Amino acid sequence: MNVRKSEFRYRLLEGADVEQVPLSCQGTPEQVVERIAEIGSSAMLAFEGATHVGQLQFRSYLAGTVSPDGINDPLYWMDFANQAPPLPERTLALFCFHVGQLEDGGARDPQYFGRRMGTELLDATIVWAGGSGFRAVVAKATPPTWPIPQFMGGMPPGVYASRGFEQAVSYHDAALRRGLDGVLEGRYGNQWQEGLERLVQEGANLDQLATATICVLSIESS
C-alpha cells in the first residue's frame, strides 16, 4: 500500500508555545498553561516548515457544559444541549479546527483548505488521546454541507465515522441556526456569507442544515 507523505508537521502545543502560536478560542495564556498541566496539552498544532498553519483544540470533557454566547464562545463545542450520552470520566472533547490559521483572529488562508490538514490533525489527536489514558473522544459534528464546516471550524459526521466514531445522536442546534442567520447578515465576513447565500439560492433549508451530531470514539483500555 502506498502511504502519502503529509505536507505538514504535527505536534502537541507545549508550554513554550504559549507566547509563540495563535491562542484564539483557547482563552488566556494562563488558562492554556492550566490545561497543559491538567492533561498534557490543549491543541494539536500543524506547521508548514517553521510556520504555524493550523490547530485542533481540545479539553477534558465536562458534562452539562453550556456556552454563554452560542457559537461565539469556544464552549459551544462542548455544549450538547442536554443531548450527550453518558461518557467515561476521562473523555477528551474536541473543539474547533483552525485550518489555515497563520495568526491570532478569525482569518483563515484558503490555500490550506482541501489539503488533508483537518483530518491529519484529527488522526494525530486520536493517537495521542489513546496513549494518554483517555477512554473516549467526543466531538460535535457539523452539517456535511460546505461552507458550513469551513465557517464553523468543524468536521462533518462522515469524517468522524471513517475514524471509528459512532453517531450517538443528532439534534437541531439552535445556536448553530442563529449563527447561520448571522452569516447571511454579514456578521462573519463575505467569505462565508457568499457560500451560504449560494446554498440558500440552490434551495437549502437552514433549519434542516442546523443539525449537530454527537460523535463518540471509544478507546480500549490497555
VEXDREN-2710 file (C-alpha; in Angstrom, 1 decimal):
% VEXDREN-2710
k/r/px/py/pz
1/MET/0.0/0.0/0.0
2/ASN/1.3/3.4/-0.9
3/VAL/1.3/5.9/2.0
4/ARG/1.1/9.5/1.0
5/LYS/3.5/11.7/2.9
6/SER/1.9/14.6/4.7
7/GLU/2.7/18.2/3.6
8/PHE/2.6/19.3/7.2
9/ARG/4.2/18.5/10.5
10/TYR/2.1/17.9/13.6
11/ARG/2.9/18.1/17.3
12/LEU/1.2/19.0/20.6
13/LEU/1.1/22.5/21.9
14/GLU/3.5/22.9/24.8
15/GLY/4.2/25.5/27.4
16/ALA/7.0/27.1/25.4
17/ASP/4.4/27.7/22.5
18/VAL/2.1/29.8/24.6
19/GLU/3.7/33.1/23.6
20/GLN/4.5/31.9/20.1
21/VAL/1.4/30.4/18.4
22/PRO/-2.1/31.8/18.0
23/LEU/-4.4/31.1/21.0
24/SER/-7.6/32.3/19.5
25/CYS/-10.6/30.5/21.1
26/GLN/-8.3/28.9/23.7
27/GLY/-8.7/31.6/26.4
28/THR/-5.9/33.4/28.2
29/PRO/-2.3/32.2/28.3
30/GLU/-2.8/31.3/31.9
31/GLN/-5.8/29.1/31.1
32/VAL/-3.9/27.3/28.4
33/VAL/-1.0/26.7/30.8
34/GLU/-3.5/25.2/33.3
35/ARG/-4.9/22.8/30.6
36/ILE/-1.4/21.7/29.6
37/ALA/-0.7/20.9/33.3
38/GLU/-4.0/19.1/33.6
39/ILE/-3.9/16.8/30.5
40/GLY/-0.6/17.5/28.8
41/SER/-1.7/19.9/26.1
42/SER/-4.7/22.0/24.8
43/ALA/-4.2/21.6/21.0
44/MET/-2.6/19.6/18.2
45/LEU/-0.6/22.1/16.1
46/ALA/0.2/22.0/12.3
47/PHE/3.3/23.5/10.8
48/GLU/4.5/24.1/7.3
49/GLY/8.2/24.4/7.8
50/ALA/8.5/26.6/10.9
51/THR/5.2/28.4/10.3
52/HIS/2.1/27.6/12.3
53/VAL/-0.7/26.9/9.8
54/GLY/-3.4/25.2/11.9
55/GLN/-4.5/23.5/15.1
56/LEU/-7.2/21.3/16.6
57/GLN/-8.1/22.4/20.1
58/PHE/-9.4/20.1/22.8
59/ARG/-10.2/20.0/26.5
60/SER/-11.3/17.5/29.1
61/TYR/-15.0/16.8/28.7
62/LEU/-17.2/18.4/31.3
63/ALA/-20.8/17.1/31.2
64/GLY/-23.5/19.7/31.2
65/THR/-21.4/22.5/29.7
66/VAL/-23.4/25.5/28.4
67/SER/-21.9/28.0/26.0
68/PRO/-22.5/31.6/27.4
69/ASP/-22.7/33.0/23.8
70/GLY/-23.7/30.3/21.4
71/ILE/-21.3/29.7/18.6
72/ASN/-19.3/32.8/19.6
73/ASP/-17.8/31.1/22.6
74/PRO/-15.5/28.1/22.3
75/LEU/-17.6/26.2/24.9
76/TYR/-20.1/25.8/22.1
77/TRP/-18.1/22.7/21.1
78/MET/-18.8/21.0/24.4
79/ASP/-22.4/22.3/24.7
80/PHE/-24.5/19.4/23.6
81/ALA/-27.9/20.9/24.5
82/ASN/-28.6/18.1/27.1
83/GLN/-28.3/15.5/24.3
84/ALA/-25.0/13.9/25.2
85/PRO/-24.9/10.3/26.2
86/PRO/-23.1/9.1/29.3
87/LEU/-19.4/9.3/28.8
88/PRO/-16.4/7.9/30.7
89/GLU/-14.9/10.2/33.3
90/ARG/-11.7/10.6/31.3
91/THR/-13.1/11.8/27.9
92/LEU/-11.4/14.2/25.6
93/ALA/-13.7/16.8/24.0
94/LEU/-12.6/18.1/20.6
95/PHE/-13.1/21.8/20.0
96/CYS/-12.5/23.7/16.7
97/PHE/-10.2/23.1/13.8
98/HIS/-8.3/26.2/12.7
99/VAL/-7.1/25.2/9.2
100/GLY/-5.1/27.9/7.6
101/GLN/-4.6/29.9/10.7
102/LEU/-1.4/32.0/10.4
103/GLU/-2.1/34.4/13.2
104/ASP/-4.5/35.2/16.0
105/GLY/-8.0/36.0/15.0
106/GLY/-10.6/34.5/12.7
107/ALA/-8.8/34.9/9.4
108/ARG/-8.0/31.7/7.5
109/ASP/-5.8/31.3/4.5
110/PRO/-7.9/29.3/1.9
111/GLN/-4.7/27.9/0.2
112/TYR/-4.6/25.4/3.1
113/PHE/-8.2/24.1/2.6
114/GLY/-8.6/20.7/1.0
115/ARG/-5.1/19.5/1.7
116/ARG/-6.0/16.9/4.4
117/MET/-4.8/19.1/7.3
118/GLY/-8.0/18.8/9.2
119/THR/-8.2/15.0/9.0
120/GLU/-4.5/14.7/9.8
121/LEU/-4.9/16.9/12.9
122/LEU/-7.8/14.6/14.0
123/ASP/-5.7/11.5/13.4
124/ALA/-2.8/12.8/15.4
125/THR/-5.0/13.8/18.2
126/ILE/-6.7/10.4/18.4
127/VAL/-3.4/8.7/18.5
128/TRP/-2.3/11.0/21.4
129/ALA/-5.5/10.5/23.3
130/GLY/-5.2/6.8/23.1
131/GLY/-1.7/6.9/24.5
132/SER/-2.6/9.4/27.3
133/GLY/-5.2/7.4/29.2
134/PHE/-8.4/8.8/27.7
135/ARG/-11.2/6.3/27.5
136/ALA/-13.2/8.2/24.9
137/VAL/-13.1/11.1/22.5
138/VAL/-16.3/13.2/21.8
139/ALA/-16.9/15.6/19.0
140/LYS/-19.8/17.8/17.8
141/ALA/-20.0/17.2/14.0
142/THR/-21.2/20.0/11.8
143/PRO/-23.6/19.6/8.8
144/PRO/-21.8/18.0/5.8
145/THR/-22.6/20.9/3.5
146/TRP/-19.8/23.3/2.7
147/PRO/-19.2/26.1/3.5
148/ILE/-20.7/25.4/7.0
149/PRO/-17.8/23.2/8.3
150/GLN/-15.3/25.7/7.0
151/PHE/-17.1/28.6/8.7
152/MET/-17.6/26.7/11.9
153/GLY/-14.2/25.1/12.0
154/GLY/-15.7/21.6/12.5
155/MET/-15.9/18.3/10.7
156/PRO/-18.9/16.6/9.1
157/PRO/-20.2/13.3/10.6
158/GLY/-18.7/11.1/7.8
159/VAL/-15.1/12.1/8.7
160/TYR/-15.6/11.0/12.3
161/ALA/-17.3/7.8/11.2
162/SER/-14.3/7.0/9.0
163/ARG/-12.2/7.1/12.1
164/GLY/-14.4/4.7/14.1
165/PHE/-16.6/7.3/15.9
166/GLU/-20.2/6.3/16.5
167/GLN/-23.0/8.8/16.0
168/ALA/-24.7/9.0/19.4
169/VAL/-27.5/11.4/18.5
170/SER/-28.3/14.2/16.1
171/TYR/-30.4/17.2/17.0
172/HIS/-31.5/20.7/15.9
173/ASP/-28.8/23.1/17.1
174/ALA/-30.4/26.4/17.9
175/ALA/-27.1/28.1/18.4
176/LEU/-25.9/27.0/15.0
177/ARG/-29.2/28.1/13.4
178/ARG/-28.7/31.6/14.9
179/GLY/-25.1/31.6/13.7
180/LEU/-26.2/30.8/10.1
181/ASP/-28.5/33.8/10.3
182/GLY/-25.5/35.9/11.4
183/VAL/-23.5/34.7/8.4
184/LEU/-26.3/35.7/6.0
185/GLU/-26.4/39.1/7.7
186/GLY/-22.7/39.6/7.1
187/ARG/-21.6/39.5/10.7
188/TYR/-18.8/36.9/10.0
189/GLY/-17.3/38.2/6.7
190/ASN/-18.0/37.9/3.0
191/GLN/-16.1/34.7/2.5
192/TRP/-18.7/32.6/4.5
193/GLN/-21.7/34.8/3.5
194/GLU/-21.3/34.2/-0.2
195/GLY/-21.1/30.5/0.2
196/LEU/-24.1/30.2/2.4
197/GLU/-26.1/32.5/0.2
198/ARG/-25.4/30.2/-2.7
199/LEU/-26.7/27.3/-0.7
200/VAL/-29.9/29.1/0.0
201/GLN/-30.3/30.1/-3.6
202/GLU/-30.0/26.5/-4.5
203/GLY/-32.9/25.6/-2.2
204/ALA/-31.1/24.7/1.0
205/ASN/-33.2/24.9/4.2
206/LEU/-31.3/26.5/7.1
207/ASP/-33.5/24.8/9.7
208/GLN/-32.5/21.4/8.2
209/LEU/-28.9/22.4/7.9
210/ALA/-28.7/23.4/11.5
211/THR/-28.2/19.9/12.7
212/ALA/-25.4/18.9/15.1
213/THR/-24.3/15.3/15.6
214/ILE/-22.6/14.0/18.7
215/CYS/-19.9/11.5/17.7
216/VAL/-18.1/9.3/20.2
217/LEU/-15.0/7.2/19.8
218/SER/-14.5/4.6/22.5
219/ILE/-10.9/3.8/23.3
220/GLU/-10.0/0.3/24.6
221/SER/-8.0/0.4/27.8
222/SER/-4.7/-1.5/27.7
END
